[in-house]
Amino acid sequence: MVDAILSPILEQLTSMAVEEAKEQVRLVTGVGKEVKKLTSSLRVIEAVLHDAEKRQVKEETVRLWLDQLRCTCYDMEDVLGEWNTARLKLQIDGVPKKKVCSFFPTASCFACKPLVLRRDIALKIKEINETLDDIAKQKDMFGFVVNVTNERSDQRVPSISSIDESEIFGREKEKNELVDRLLCEGSKEQKGPSIISLVGMGGIGKTTLAQFAYNNGDVERNFEKRTWVCVSEPFDEFRIARAIIESLKPGSAKDLVEFQSLMQHIQECVAGKKFLLVLDDVWNEDYYKWEPFYKCLKNSLHGSKILITTRKETVARIMGSTHVISVNVLSEMECWSVFQSLAISGKTIGKRENLEKIGREIVKKCKGLPLAAKTIASLLRSRNTEKEWQNILESEIWELEAIEKGLLAPLLLSYKELPSKVKRCFSYCAVFPKDYEIQKHKLIELWMAQGYLSEKGAKEMEDIGEEYFNILASHSFFQDFDKGDDGEISNCKMHDIVHDFAQYLCSNECVTVEIHSGEELAISSFGEKKIHLLLTLRRGASVPISIWGNVTGLRGLRSLLVKSDEYSWSSEVLPQLFDKLTCLRTLKLKVCEPWLCKNFIKEIPTNIEKLLHLKYLNLKGQKKIEKLPETLCELYNLERLNVDDCENLRELPRGIGKLRKLMYLHNEGTDSLRYLPAGIGELIRLRRVREFVVGGGYDRACSLGSLKKLNFLQLCGIRGLGGVSDAGEAARAELEKKKYLVELGLHFEQAGRRENEEDEDERLLEALGPPPNLKKLRIDEYRGRRNVVPINWFMSLTNLTVLLLFGWRNCEHLPPLGKLPSLESLHILGMESVKRVGNEFLGVEGDTDGSSVIGFPKLKLLRIRYMEELEEWDLGTAIKEEIIIMPRLSSLTISSCPKLKALPDHLLQKTTLQELYIRRCYILEERYREETGEDWPKIRHIPDISID
């Protein structure tokens, strides 16, 4: 993995030396020679890295040499970061006249703090050069082979193969035995559910076999209730209990805090019911942790079953298994079926014949391990020559029995094929615990904060992160994918063996620590130098103040990800943290469940300025924080600031304009935030700001005109428009020029609204010209009257797919939205003055000239809610004129329209309509009862779509 660190360092050295030479006043004079020496040494070492990384698995001395090089590379990254930060500070704060620091400084260089910093940078570069000299000399002892060709640093992103994990090749005996055991009623004398255990090594297919049985039709019909819980390590009784309850009775576990209450609730849920409970990946060997669960499950109906998957037979015995099914390796033929379905399928007959012989030899090397076969097959899927397949077959890595036993050999083969930058992204995943559900967008945020995603021309870092994620997924490093409504992957997991592999690659630099109430953090548990730490604090747990200062292994931390529902820390913890952990790039101090938390961080210490490398600060849910210190504006590298749900946060630092690298300001749920500082308008790299709070009459507050320079905005919610009276100010925002802005919220609410608010809102909205590529739009509390907006305002939104209009109290007629060509989802709420919806809503009156006219051509989802005066919805005229209305409508929600008398028959009779939800529409519901004698059928409720 060292090459993944070294390559970007070389790029940075080259670019920074060039930039330094261009500037009128150089930061450190005489540094060019040292940088040239650094670069030369790194190039020499880079030339042998391929051979060194191949030999490290067998040769411990080579591994130690690489570890030393890795540590030095981290030191270099830190120094280059300091250098770059000092240069940026000079650009922002101004250059001191006639003050240039020599590389070998004299006493006169220390007249001011900035010059002392530059002297430190110079000395550090010199020290690193000396260390690198030693490392370069040591390499000659190993006789490394110099690379003939460089590894490709980039490649086309492969398409992700469709993975059907329910398909099992072979295992007919295990499948039949397992299903028979689950269907067997057992002895009447059996008290409590029977326990069946699937036992086998990691990656052997235990979970897949359990999934097959769980979804078997006969099994499904045999049980009244079925529940699946992934247990993993550690055995968290509270989490497991809540998961069981949520599956049996969704939503009922939220208010249960005590373990006794949870157990009692499980007992009540299963009482008199025949159920199947699957506990996947159990490691716990403490019977007393399992005993309460089994006791409360005894209340179930005879024939109930518990199915366990575990790597340890001792676990199966301790948990009282009545039957143990050993899951062994696949036969060679079954393993070939797994392999050929991925690697051979889709190739021409001629190529199949040539590759099959080599493929069967590769399968022999897999030794019946499904994960190994699947991993290598994914690697070979896009390779069509015999030579490429033969290279994989003859790879030396297969001879490493110790690695092979742990399934690392096939993973190493896939890993070697990754671009170097993607390798760092993969190894970072070792920071998560096993069986952790990884959210893709959050993982990409963490990669970004570590500097793994370099911008390429017009391509955004998030897009590059998506590419890297897809590369890893296509190489089978991720699994168990969940997809969102848009069909894109949202969550995934890593197989335990893949996780072990990631830990192996990063030399255990990533660590996960969990502390429970009453426990203390064991200082010895950290061992050698750690780079990334995920620290989970359970309720009542605390962190010793001394931990940050006394543990040498933590001094170089780059990620500190704290997961906690309680921040009952001493007030001295954060100052100590900021003093010692000065290498941090990511600091997450978010509250996981704010509604349960009683103790919060009350203030951020002023010495946060010491975290000069920090790129990502997450304070989400810290309700007690009222303001952030001005010293936060000394974090010149900060790219992402998350203060979501900091509901008492009243102001951001006035010097925020110094954070020139800031791209993401997450401030949703900050209702106490009175304004954003005027300096926000200088942050030209901003991509997203959830709540752009304007006006308010505060000194140095931003205005709409502050948006003028923010031309890279992708998402923006403008709050406080009700207090803006100058339409000219709105025009100066130049929203119509923001071609990257795809999601916009216009919120007209304001405590002390101005006079003539109706006319002012209409002029203001017109002045806020709509961005050309807008896809999602929300407009709240608009006070315009009959002529709500100029028709052209809406009609220009040709790319708009989602529209939400809320609280337009003075509006008497709905806008003519039917002509929006791309609109798929429309939400209309709280239009208190609208009494009738007619053809004007379609926006196609007078357009019929004999040709086909369509109103809402792509609309799929329509929601009309809280329209308390709405009485009539009539599209009769449009139907007579043969206007096609909402031809793709599949989901219709009408809610809280108590005076509405009827719905257009045309909509109710649509064959495309799959989901209909009617609620609190009393006249409609009564008429339906009178005509049919039945209650209105309430079809599945669709969750709200947030476009805040």
URGIBEL-V540218 format. One record per residue. N is the residue number from 1. SS is DSSP state (@ for helix, = for strand, . for the rest). PSI is psi as a letter, one per 40 degrees, with the letter a starting at -180 (NA if undefined). NEAR is the number of other C-alpha atoms within 10 Angstrom. Layout:
BEGIN
n=(N/N)
ss=(SS/SS)
psi=(PSI/PSI)
near=(NEAR/NEAR)
END
This chain:
BEGIN
n=(1/2/3/4/5/6/7/8/9/10/11/12/13/14/15/16/17/18/19/20/21/22/23/24/25/26/27/28/29/30/31/32/33/34/35/36/37/38/39/40/41/42/43/44/45/46/47/48/49/50/51/52/53/54/55/56/57/58/59/60/61/62/63/64/65/66/67/68/69/70/71/72/73/74/75/76/77/78/79/80/81/82/83/84/85/86/87/88/89/90/91/92/93/94/95/96/97/98/99/100/101/102/103/104/105/106/107/108/109/110/111/112/113/114/115/116/117/118/119/120/121/122/123/124/125/126/127/128/129/130/131/132/133/134/135/136/137/138/139/140/141/142/143/144/145/146/147/148/149/150/151/152/153/154/155/156/157/158/159/160/161/162/163/164/165/166/167/168/169/170/171/172/173/174/175/176/177/178/179/180/181/182/183/184/185/186/187/188/189/190/191/192/193/194/195/196/197/198/199/200/201/202/203/204/205/206/207/208/209/210/211/212/213/214/215/216/217/218/219/220/221/222/223/224/225/226/227/228/229/230/231/232/233/234/235/236/237/238/239/240/241/242/243/244/245/246/247/248/249/250/251/252/253/254/255/256/257/258/259/260/261/262/263/264/265/266/267/268/269/270/271/272/273/274/275/276/277/278/279/280/281/282/283/284/285/286/287/288/289/290/291/292/293/294/295/296/297/298/299/300/301/302/303/304/305/306/307/308/309/310/311/312/313/314/315/316/317/318/319/320/321/322/323/324/325/326/327/328/329/330/331/332/333/334/335/336/337/338/339/340/341/342/343/344/345/346/347/348/349/350/351/352/353/354/355/356/357/358/359/360/361/362/363/364/365/366/367/368/369/370/371/372/373/374/375/376/377/378/379/380/381/382/383/384/385/386/387/388/389/390/391/392/393/394/395/396/397/398/399/400/401/402/403/404/405/406/407/408/409/410/411/412/413/414/415/416/417/418/419/420/421/422/423/424/425/426/427/428/429/430/431/432/433/434/435/436/437/438/439/440/441/442/443/444/445/446/447/448/449/450/451/452/453/454/455/456/457/458/459/460/461/462/463/464/465/466/467/468/469/470/471/472/473/474/475/476/477/478/479/480/481/482/483/484/485/486/487/488/489/490/491/492/493/494/495/496/497/498/499/500/501/502/503/504/505/506/507/508/509/510/511/512/513/514/515/516/517/518/519/520/521/522/523/524/525/526/527/528/529/530/531/532/533/534/535/536/537/538/539/540/541/542/543/544/545/546/547/548/549/550/551/552/553/554/555/556/557/558/559/560/561/562/563/564/565/566/567/568/569/570/571/572/573/574/575/576/577/578/579/580/581/582/583/584/585/586/587/588/589/590/591/592/593/594/595/596/597/598/599/600/601/602/603/604/605/606/607/608/609/610/611/612/613/614/615/616/617/618/619/620/621/622/623/624/625/626/627/628/629/630/631/632/633/634/635/636/637/638/639/640/641/642/643/644/645/646/647/648/649/650/651/652/653/654/655/656/657/658/659/660/661/662/663/664/665/666/667/668/669/670/671/672/673/674/675/676/677/678/679/680/681/682/683/684/685/686/687/688/689/690/691/692/693/694/695/696/697/698/699/700/701/702/703/704/705/706/707/708/709/710/711/712/713/714/715/716/717/718/719/720/721/722/723/724/725/726/727/728/729/730/731/732/733/734/735/736/737/738/739/740/741/742/743/744/745/746/747/748/749/750/751/752/753/754/755/756/757/758/759/760/761/762/763/764/765/766/767/768/769/770/771/772/773/774/775/776/777/778/779/780/781/782/783/784/785/786/787/788/789/790/791/792/793/794/795/796/797/798/799/800/801/802/803/804/805/806/807/808/809/810/811/812/813/814/815/816/817/818/819/820/821/822/823/824/825/826/827/828/829/830/831/832/833/834/835/836/837/838/839/840/841/842/843/844/845/846/847/848/849/850/851/852/853/854/855/856/857/858/859/860/861/862/863/864/865/866/867/868/869/870/871/872/873/874/875/876/877/878/879/880/881/882/883/884/885/886/887/888/889/890/891/892/893/894/895/896/897/898/899/900/901/902/903/904/905/906/907/908/909/910/911/912/913/914/915/916/917/918/919/920/921/922/923/924/925/926/927/928/929/930/931/932/933/934/935/936/937/938/939/940/941/942/943/944/945/946/947/948)
ss=(./@/@/@/@/@/@/@/@/@/@/@/@/@/@/@/@/@/@/@/@/@/./././././=/=/./@/@/@/@/@/@/@/@/@/@/@/@/@/@/@/@/././@/@/@/@/@/@/@/././././@/@/@/@/@/@/@/@/@/@/@/@/@/@/@/@/@/@/@/@/@/@/@/@/@/@/@/@/@/@/@/@/@/@/./././././././=/=/././././@/@/@/@/././@/@/@/@/@/@/@/@/@/@/@/@/@/@/@/@/@/@/@/@/@/@/@/@/@/@/@/././././././././././././././././././././././././././././././././@/@/@/@/@/@/@/@/@/@/@/@/././././././././././=/=/=/=/=/=/././././././@/@/@/@/@/@/@/@/@/././@/@/@/@/@/@/././=/=/=/=/=/=/=/=/././././@/@/@/@/@/@/@/@/@/@/@/@/././././././././././@/@/@/@/@/@/@/@/@/@/@/@/././././=/=/=/=/=/=/=/=/././././@/@/@/@/@/@/@/@/@/@/@/./././././././=/=/=/=/=/=/././@/@/@/@/@/@/././././=/=/=/=/./././././@/@/@/@/@/@/@/@/@/@/@/@/./././././@/@/@/@/@/@/@/@/@/@/@/@/@/@/@/@/@/@/./././@/@/@/@/@/@/@/@/@/@/@/./././././@/@/@/@/@/@/@/@/././@/@/@/@/./@/@/@/@/@/././@/@/@/@/@/@/@/@/@/./././@/@/@/@/@/@/@/@/@/@/@/@/././././././=/=/@/@/@/@/@/@/@/@/@/@/././././././=/././=/./@/@/@/@/@/@/@/@/@/@/@/@/@/@/././././=/=/=/=/=/./././././=/=/=/=/=/././@/@/@/@/@/@/@/@/@/@/././././=/=/=/=/=/=/./././././././@/@/@/@/./././././=/=/=/=/=/=/./././././././././@/@/@/@/./@/@/@/././././=/=/=/=/=/=/./././././././@/@/@/@/@/@/@/@/@/./././././=/=/=/././=/././././././././././././././@/@/@/@/@/./././././=/=/=/././././././././=/././@/@/@/@/@/./././././=/=/=/././././././././=/././@/@/@/@/@/./././././=/=/=/././././././././././=/@/@/@/@/@/./././././=/=/=/=/=/=/./././././././=/././@/@/@/@/./././././././=/=/=/=/=/./@/@/@/./././@/@/@/@/@/./././@/@/@/./././././=/=/=/=/=/./././././././././@/@/@/@/@/@/@/@/@/@/@/././././././././=/=/=/=/=/././././././././././@/@/@/@/@/././././././=/=/=/=/=/././././././././././././././././././=/=/=/=/=/././././././=/=/./@/@/@/././././././././././././=/=/./././././=/=/=/=/=/././././././=/=/././@/@/@/@/@/./././=/=/./././././=/=/=/=/=/./././././././././@/@/@/@/././././././=/=/=/=/=/././@/@/@/@/@/@/@/@/@/@/@/./././././././././././././././.)
psi=(e/d/d/d/d/d/d/d/d/d/d/d/d/d/d/d/d/d/d/d/d/d/i/d/h/i/d/h/i/e/e/d/d/d/d/d/d/d/d/d/d/d/d/d/d/d/d/e/d/d/d/d/d/d/e/d/d/d/h/d/d/d/d/d/d/d/d/d/d/d/d/d/d/d/d/d/d/d/d/d/d/d/d/d/d/d/d/d/d/d/d/d/e/i/h/h/h/f/g/h/h/i/d/g/i/i/d/e/e/f/d/i/d/d/d/d/d/d/d/d/d/d/d/d/d/d/d/d/d/d/d/d/d/d/d/d/d/d/d/d/d/e/f/i/h/h/h/d/i/i/i/h/e/i/i/h/h/i/i/h/i/h/h/g/e/e/h/h/h/a/f/d/d/d/d/d/d/d/d/d/d/d/e/h/d/a/i/d/e/h/h/i/i/i/h/h/h/h/h/i/i/h/e/e/e/d/d/d/d/d/d/d/d/d/e/h/d/d/d/d/d/d/h/d/h/h/h/h/h/h/d/a/h/i/g/h/d/d/d/d/d/d/d/d/d/d/d/d/g/h/e/e/e/d/e/h/d/i/d/d/d/d/d/d/d/d/d/d/d/e/h/e/i/h/i/h/h/h/h/h/g/h/e/h/e/h/d/d/d/d/d/d/d/d/d/e/e/e/e/i/i/h/e/i/i/h/h/h/h/i/e/h/d/d/d/d/d/d/e/f/h/d/h/h/h/h/h/a/i/i/i/d/d/d/d/d/d/d/d/d/d/d/d/d/h/e/i/i/d/d/d/d/d/d/d/d/d/d/d/d/d/d/d/d/d/d/f/e/h/d/d/d/d/d/d/d/d/d/d/e/d/e/h/e/i/d/d/d/d/d/d/d/d/e/h/d/d/d/e/g/d/d/d/d/d/e/f/d/d/d/d/d/d/d/d/d/e/i/i/d/d/d/d/d/d/d/d/d/e/e/d/i/i/i/f/h/h/h/h/d/d/d/d/d/d/d/d/d/d/e/f/e/g/h/i/g/b/e/h/i/d/d/d/d/d/d/d/d/d/d/d/d/d/d/e/f/e/i/a/f/h/i/i/a/d/e/e/i/h/d/i/i/i/h/i/d/d/d/d/d/d/d/d/d/d/e/f/f/e/h/i/h/h/h/h/i/h/e/i/i/h/h/d/e/e/d/b/a/h/i/d/h/h/h/h/h/h/i/h/e/i/i/h/h/d/e/d/d/d/e/h/d/e/e/d/e/h/d/h/h/h/h/h/i/e/h/g/f/i/i/e/e/d/d/d/d/d/d/d/d/g/e/e/h/d/h/h/h/f/i/h/d/g/d/e/e/h/d/h/i/h/d/i/h/i/d/e/d/e/e/g/e/e/h/d/h/h/h/f/h/e/g/d/e/h/d/i/i/i/d/e/d/e/e/g/e/e/h/d/h/h/h/f/h/f/g/e/e/h/d/i/i/h/d/f/d/e/e/g/e/e/h/d/h/h/h/f/i/f/g/d/e/h/d/i/i/i/d/e/d/e/e/g/e/e/h/d/h/h/d/h/g/h/i/a/e/e/i/h/f/i/i/i/d/e/e/e/d/e/g/e/e/h/d/h/h/h/h/i/e/d/e/e/h/e/h/d/d/d/d/d/e/d/f/d/e/e/g/e/e/h/e/h/h/h/h/h/e/i/h/d/g/i/i/i/f/d/d/d/d/d/d/d/d/d/d/d/g/h/h/i/d/f/h/d/h/h/h/h/i/f/h/e/i/b/d/g/d/i/h/d/d/d/d/e/e/g/e/e/h/d/h/h/h/h/h/f/g/d/e/h/e/i/i/i/g/e/e/e/h/d/e/h/d/h/h/h/h/i/f/g/e/e/h/d/i/h/a/d/d/d/d/f/e/h/e/e/h/f/d/i/h/h/h/h/g/d/e/h/d/h/h/h/h/i/f/g/e/e/h/d/h/h/h/f/d/d/d/d/d/e/f/h/h/h/g/e/e/h/e/h/h/h/h/i/f/g/d/e/h/d/i/i/h/d/d/d/d/e/h/e/e/h/d/h/h/h/h/h/f/g/d/d/d/d/d/d/d/d/d/d/e/e/i/i/h/h/h/i/h/h/h/i/i/h/h/f/NA)
near=(22/22/23/18/19/24/16/17/19/16/11/16/17/14/11/16/14/12/11/18/13/10/10/8/18/18/27/21/18/14/19/15/11/16/18/14/15/21/18/13/17/21/14/13/22/19/18/18/21/22/14/24/18/16/18/15/16/14/12/11/13/20/18/12/16/21/16/14/21/19/14/18/20/18/17/20/19/21/19/19/18/18/21/18/18/20/21/17/17/14/10/14/9/9/16/12/7/7/15/17/24/18/22/14/19/10/6/10/18/15/10/11/10/17/22/15/15/25/21/17/23/24/15/17/21/19/12/18/21/13/14/21/15/11/18/16/11/12/18/9/9/12/11/17/12/16/13/9/8/10/14/10/13/11/10/7/13/14/11/14/13/8/13/7/13/13/12/17/15/15/17/10/8/16/16/12/12/23/17/14/16/25/17/14/15/14/10/8/7/11/13/19/25/24/23/23/32/27/24/19/17/19/20/20/23/25/21/15/21/24/17/19/21/21/13/14/10/14/17/16/11/18/18/13/17/21/17/17/18/16/23/20/13/12/16/12/17/14/12/17/19/24/19/23/23/16/16/17/13/12/11/14/19/11/10/14/12/9/14/10/14/24/23/13/21/22/20/15/19/21/16/13/17/19/25/25/20/25/22/21/23/21/19/22/16/12/13/11/14/16/13/14/18/18/12/20/24/18/21/21/19/21/23/29/26/21/25/27/30/24/21/19/18/13/21/26/15/15/22/16/18/12/16/18/17/15/19/16/19/20/16/17/15/18/25/25/18/25/28/21/14/22/25/23/12/11/15/10/10/8/13/17/12/13/20/17/11/16/24/18/13/22/26/16/18/27/16/21/24/23/24/25/25/22/23/25/27/21/22/20/20/14/15/17/12/15/12/12/18/15/10/20/18/11/11/12/20/20/12/13/12/13/18/18/9/17/21/24/24/24/24/18/17/21/23/15/16/21/17/22/21/23/23/22/24/24/21/23/23/27/24/22/20/20/17/15/15/17/14/18/16/12/17/22/17/23/23/23/25/21/15/23/22/15/13/10/6/6/10/14/19/17/14/18/24/14/16/24/22/19/22/21/19/22/24/24/23/21/15/13/17/15/12/9/7/7/8/10/16/16/20/19/22/25/20/17/19/24/23/17/24/26/19/15/20/20/16/20/22/24/18/16/17/17/19/14/11/10/14/12/18/11/16/9/10/20/13/14/18/21/23/26/22/20/21/17/22/17/18/17/21/20/18/14/17/13/17/21/15/12/17/16/18/24/20/20/21/24/26/20/21/21/19/23/24/22/24/17/17/12/14/12/16/20/15/17/19/19/16/22/20/20/24/27/25/27/20/18/21/26/25/16/12/19/9/14/18/12/17/20/21/14/15/18/18/15/16/22/20/19/25/22/24/25/24/25/20/20/22/23/26/27/23/15/19/18/17/18/18/15/17/24/21/19/24/25/23/25/21/23/19/20/23/21/21/26/21/17/23/17/17/20/16/18/17/24/19/21/22/21/19/25/20/21/20/20/22/18/18/21/16/13/20/20/24/26/23/20/18/26/20/18/21/19/18/25/20/23/20/22/26/25/23/25/22/20/12/12/10/13/19/22/26/27/18/24/24/19/19/21/18/17/24/20/21/23/21/19/23/23/26/25/22/23/20/13/18/14/17/25/19/17/21/22/24/16/15/22/15/16/24/19/23/25/22/24/22/23/17/16/9/9/15/13/10/10/18/18/14/20/25/19/19/22/23/17/21/21/17/21/20/19/20/24/19/22/23/19/20/21/21/26/21/21/19/12/13/21/17/13/13/9/14/16/16/16/22/16/16/23/19/21/21/20/21/19/21/24/17/18/20/20/19/23/19/19/20/22/21/23/19/17/24/20/20/20/18/19/19/21/26/17/18/20/18/16/17/16/19/16/19/23/21/19/16/7/12/14/7/8/9/10/19/21/24/26/20/21/24/19/21/19/17/18/21/20/24/20/17/21/19/17/16/17/21/14/12/20/13/8/13/15/20/14/22/23/18/17/23/17/20/22/18/20/19/19/23/19/18/22/17/16/15/12/11/13/16/12/9/15/11/15/17/12/16/18/17/20/18/15/21/17/16/19/20/16/15/16/13/10/8/10/10/11/12/16/12/11/12/11/14/13/6/8/10/7/14/20)
END
